[in-house]
Amino acid sequence: MFIITRVRFKNGKQHEHITHVEMYSTVDKKTDSCSVADVVAYLRKHETGIYVKDGDKNIPIVIVEADPPYIRTKADGKLTNNLLSLPTF
């Protein structure tokens, strides 16, 4: 499982402007950064496994099918802004 801890934006501050994320692996206890394209590819292959923490909850990351695709969080069946409230790097 991966937890997104920080985001990087380009040309704006909305979900579609996130270009990279920093993720913490709960398996190997390491932090690494990757592009949103990499996150999208991972989710297309595995469908789940990348989250944002909101207190004790793990909020899943989902793909928004656009051109190009981007990522958002989805809590209780609703798209949410958890990624936008994370620190930047």
N, C-alpha and C positions, 0 to 999 in steps of 0.2 A: 504494500500500500504506500502511496505517496501523498504527502501533505504539501500543498502550495503555501509558501510562507511570504514570498515577495513577488512583485510584478514589475515589468519594464514597459513603458509606453513609448509610442512614437506618433507624432502629429495629432495629439489629442489625449483625452483622459476618459474615454469610454471603453467598453469591452472590446470593441472591434479595433481599438488602438493598442491593445496589449500585444507586444511582439515576443516577449520572453517571460518565463516564470522561473523562480527558484523553488525547488522541491526538496523536501526531506523524505528520505526513504526510511520507513519504519522497520524494514527488514535488515539493511546493512548499516543503518544509523549514520548515513552520509547525506550531505546536502550538495546539490548540483543544479546548474541552470540548463534550460533547454528552450528551444523556440516553441511557439504556439503550434506551428506545423508538426513538430514532434509530438506534442501532447495530443493533437487531433489524430495523428497516425496511431498512437498507442491506444487511444480510446476506440478507434475503429476496429482495432484488432482484439482488444480485451473487453470493451464496452463499459468497464468500471475500473476502479482502483486508484483514482486521483480525486482528492478531496481538499476542502478548505475547512479549517477548524472554526467553529462558532461556539465558544464555551466548551461544553463537553460533547457537542455534536460534531459529526463529520458530515459536511454538506458536499454532495457529489458535484463533480464538474461534468458538464454536458457540452456537446458540440452544437453550435448554432450554424445551420447550413446556409451560408452566404457565399459571396465571392470576394475574397477568400473566406473559408470557414473560420469562426472564432469560438472562444470558449466563454461559458458563464457557469454560475452555480444554479442548482435547482433544489430548493428546500420545500418539502411538503407539496410537491407537484407544481410549484410556482417558481419562475425564474427570479433570481435574487441578485443583489449587488455585492455579495461578499468579496469578490475579487477586487472591486474598486476601493475597498476600505483597507486593503493590505498595504504595508510599506512598499516603497519602490527601491530599486537597486540600479 
